[in-house]
Amino acid sequence: MSIRQPLAYIQKIDSIPAPYQLSQSETIGWIMRALQRVESTPERIKALNLYERLLGNENILTRGSVLADYQRSDWASMSLFRDSIRTDGSVSPWFAPPLQDRMKIYVEAAQIMARKAFESTAVPPKYIIDISCTGYRAPYPVQMLAMERGWENQTRLLKIGHMGCYASVPGIHLGAQLTRSIEMDETVSVLSTEFCTLHLDPLATDADQVVSNMLFADGCARMDLGLKAMPGSLALLSHYEALVPDSSQYMAWDLQDSRFHMTLSRKVVTQLNQVIGKHLTTFLNESGVSRSQISRFAIHPGGPRIVESIQEALNIDDESVRHSKAVLKKHGNMSSATLPHVWKSMQEDELVKKGELIVSMAFGPGLTVTMNLLEKN
């Protein structure tokens, strides 16, 4: 029996993998070769040395991408990072393709992902919430899908953009609110589609950008919410969101001529450590549960240090965050598509028992702290 009336149930989660699965060493090797093609500078040498040191790190083993470029060595054959032809006819490395080139790839790949996510869906969802912070176009891919499937008069569509890594938490909260207007056998779908590798900067030399180049990946997940509990479903019991004062400079997502530029300071860890205990206490008090009742934590693995530092700050054991670390190792940081993969692994894990309470945590620009309370059915 739930400790409180669920807002809704996450009945099913499907993951849609990116078409190209890359080993971490393969991706780092590609970046290093790209960096070696431009003029040597002290900063470039320091960046190459940092990549070299990080090659043996096993916190992330594989990452997905919608780009075949990272598996290619012939620069003329790249779909995005191809060489440019100068006005004098000479060829030069070009690693800052214009934003419209990246968005063209985003739209094409996102439409493919959306089709795959709903290819076996016979009855259209009453609502689809489309989430992404890595691409932009109107009409957006889910609108195109609805017209392709003939759902334009049956499914209402909503768009959530540019919240970053935490967007799936408010996304399913919004989905839960919408379930109040549907029947017991109907669903609200939330689709998170993130193609972070379209915005990789192979010529970056500062340490924060080097780390970003090693973390982010592409992924997609569909979550179906409804009013009916099913075996293994996750009951959404409560939601929490807050801004951390004096922290907006540590994480940002800015549009530039060539790409979306991520600012991800290593000081994010310090900022979160200072406030996460207070926010967790407030959230649990508002939810009417004690810390001792929580057996699992679904922490968005923005990077290995994020999960480890929160473990230390909150005195969480390894088993309680096992699923977050496993998703990071297998997939990397897929922005808002990452937590759905963590929830899916908890749904499917028989060691996560019926009745276990799970606190989810995710963070994004602001700094924004989001949490929710889930119960395994």
Secondary structure, 3 states (H helix, E strand, C coil): CCCCCCCEEEEEEEEECCCEEEEHHHHHHHHHHHHCCCCCCHHHHHHHHHHHHHCCCCCCCEEEECCCHHHCCCHHHCCCCCCEECCCCCEECCCCCCHHHHHHHHHHHHHHHHHHHCCCCCCCCCEEEEEECCCCCCCCHHHHHHHHHCCCCCCEEEEEECCHHHCHHHHHHHHHHHHHHCCCCCCEEEEEEEEHHHHCCCCCCCHHHHHHHHHECEEEEEEEEECCCCCCCEEEEEEEEEECCCCHHHEEEEECCCCEEEEECCHHHHHHHHHHHHHHHHHHHHHCCCHHHEEEEEECCCCHHHHHHHHHHHCCCHHHHHHHHHHHHHHCECHHHHHHHHHHHHHHCCCCCCCCEEEEEEEECCCEEEEEEEEEC
